[in-house]
Amino acid sequence: MIGKLIIIGVIVAAATAFFMPGISNVIPNFPSLEAISDRVLPDPKSENQYLPSSQDEMKPLGLDQVDPKHIKKEIHTGQVFAKSDEKCKISVPSLAETINGKKELTHVLDLEECPYEIGQAVVITKLEATEDVSMPVSSLSSITVDSHPTPDYYNIQLTSSHKGNDVLISYNDTSGNTIGVVVTLRNSDKEIFSGQFASSKFEALVNDVPNTPHIIEMIVEHSVYGTLYASVYAPADSQDSIISGIFTKS
């Protein structure tokens, strides 16, 4: 679909190293800002007085049209983890929120008319109007979803293989430049596994993982790329599946 799509977001997380150019999708997720534009008052000394009508008032602008000094911009990486009837769910761990005192494993976006495939990494751009914005805007916040460009660290792979209640975590850096990796696997209740590895290639088998949503996260120290972050989000009932992870610089 060319152009922008409007969708309603909910939130969760994950990522991949397989990318392709895509279509931009906009997700406004806040009510419109009620703003009143300034009116020109008549000058009693002027013969040609003009009072603007409602048709002359400024129409609300999209957040991407507003002066950047009035916009807070955030860039996040997400990954498609489910798709059905052209609708998909996207995991965005860095957008995870604390709800009723409990932090989400990941933030999940529901995207209508999704052009992306399961496992594909996407770029999430979040815009928020600041409190000092003076012009009418169509919404206080919006989220745009675009395909992720191919990163320079394409040679690093993370996969999570699920067989029953066992999860096999596999890491492979074909460049051989990995210094160390910290791995954690957790669900909403607890940390199920954690480990440190000093190798460019390793596997870790985690037994008896509950059949609930869980997330695998890695912090990679690399002699060429510096510090990389990776994640794999696995929804419930993900047994007998293989999920590729995504890597980001932040």
C-alpha angles and dihedrals in degrees: 000000000000117000128011133331126209115222138161116243132219116170148246136121158253147102152218144204096226112093141169134178111273151174125279118244123192121209113191106194108172134066119264120276112245106223131166119213119223117265125219110240119216118259108227090212094055122092094200103056120179128193113184118237125222088265090062095053117110114269117229114273129219113249090247088061096053124097105273091232087071094049132079109210127197129181120205136172120231138174133216109239103168136025134180133159091358090304120113142186120227126201116216109176096181090060093055111138135204109244121184089347095308124103119225119244086229138339115257124210121197109213123195119213090012115195093192131092130231110279094022117134118230137188116239116203115192120193125189128182114234121234092254096059105131103188127075112266129192093231139000093231138018139179124211123197120205134165115270119246117238107268126223089244095067089130092072118084133187121186133177115204117195120201112170107306094338123095124199113202113201126188124184128175107181091191090065091221100118112125099185143336131210113201130191131177118193144157129203092282106044151339106277100184140006131175145158124225131187099197140092090228129034145136130215123194115207115193130206099018108175117247091249132105111288139170133218115207131186135191109201125195107203129183092220106030100033116217116000129183125210135182142181120195116200119190123211116288092030094137116136092026137116117215124191119217130226128229127214138171093235 
